Amino acid sequence: MKLVTKAVLAVLPLALAAATMTLADSSGTAGAWQQRRMEKLQSTLGLSDDQTSTIQGAFSADQDSRRQLHSQLRQAMSDLNQSALSGDDTAVVQGKSAAAQQIFGQLLDLQAQRLAKIGAVLNADQRKAFAQMKSGGWKGHSPGGVNPPQS
């Protein structure tokens, strides 16, 4: 049973990250949120129209894949939780954990590809500012829009 608990605890950060990403991607006013995000990026980073267009394309290019993977991850996490709570064999729980981790890895790969596309069109100062925004220099976002940098 300790292995089952460890497996569930090992995947808990994946569940939290998936829930956060899903909330960010599933807003009822996704179009408006995406527009505000791009306006905020354009004003904060001083993006040209070409840069803004390229970045918007990078965000949009894998949107369907991300949504599908988020859905798969939610299901995999649900399966894992049910399996662990039901007292399934450790090997079964570990298999479900591995499946969830594999899907999360695919999401991370998509994110890395998207960030590489974005980084390619930014100058050094813009990349630094963008990295700070992505690493918590901003306190996240809300359905009402992107929160400004905190001083």
N, C-alpha and C positions, 0 to 999 in steps of 0.2 A: 504494500500500500504506500510505502514511502516513495517508491519509484513513481507511482501514479501522481502523488502530490508534487514531486519534483518536476515531472513532465508538465503538469498543469501550470505550475509556477514559472517554468521556463518559457512557456508560450504566452503568459500574461502580458508582457510588454508588447508582443505582436498584436494582441487583441486591442490594447489601448491605442497603439499606432494606427491600426486599421480603423478603429472607431473614429479617431480624429480625422484621418484622411477621408473617410466616408462622409462625415459631417461636412467637411470642406467641399466635397464634390457633389453633394446631394441637396444643396439648398434649393428651396422652391423657386427662388428668383436667381437661378444660376447665371442667366445672361446678364442681369444687372450687377451681380457680384463680380463677374468676370470683367465687366466694363469698368467698374470702380477700381478693381485690382490693377488693370492696365493703366488707367489714369494716374493712380498713385505711383506705380512704377515709373511711368513717363515723367511725372513731375519730380519725384524723389531722386531718380538716377539721371535726369536730364537726357532722356532718350530722344533720338531723332525719330522721325516718322518711319523710316526704314527699319530701325532697330525695334520699334514698337510693333511693327507688322510681323517681323521675324519672330519675336518673342511670343506674340499672340498665336502665331502658327505653331510654335513649339508646344505651347500649352494645349492647343486644340488637337494636334496631330494624334495623340495617343489617348484621347479622352474616352473613346468607346472601349478600348482595351482596358484602361484603368477601371472603368465602371464594371466591366465584366469580371475582372480579377477581384475587385472589392466584394462583389456579390459572392464569388467563389470562396473568398477568404472568410466572409461572414458565415457561410455554410460550413466550411471546414472547422471553424472555431466552435460553432454550435455542436457539430459532430464530436469534436474533441471533448468539449465540456460534458456532453451527455454520456460519452463513453467513460470518462473519468469518474463522474458522479455515480454511474451505474455499477462501478466496481469491475469493469471489464479487465481482462487480462492485461498485464503491463505491456506486452508486445503490441496489442491492439491500440492501446493508448499512445504508445510511442510512434506507431505508424500514422495515427491521425495527427500527432504533433508534427511529424516530419512532413506530412502533406500540407499542413498550414504554413510551415516554415518555407516550403518550396514556393507556394503561391506568394507569400510575402517577399521572397527573394525576387520573383518576377516583377513585383511592384517596385522594388528598389532599383532593379535594372532599368525599368522605364523612366524612373526619376533621374537616374544618372545620365541616361541618354538625353533627356529633356534639358537637364542642366548643362550638359556639354554643348548643346545647340545654342542655348542662351549665352553661355560664357563666350562662345566664338564670336558673338556680335558686340560684346561689351568691351570697353577699354579697361585698363587696369584699375582705375579709380571706381568705375561702375561695377566691376566684378567684386571689388572689396566691399563696396556698399551693399551690393546684392547678397553677398555671402553673410554679412552681418544681419541682414534682414532675415535670411533663411535660418540662421543659427540662434535666433532668439533675441537679436538686437531689437526686434519688435516683439511685443508680448502676444503675438499670435494674431488671430483674426476672429471676427464674429460674423454671424449672418448679416449684420448691419454694415459690414465692410471691413476693410483693413484698418487696423489701429495704427496711428502714427508712432514714430520712434519715441521712446521714453528717454528723457534726459536725466 
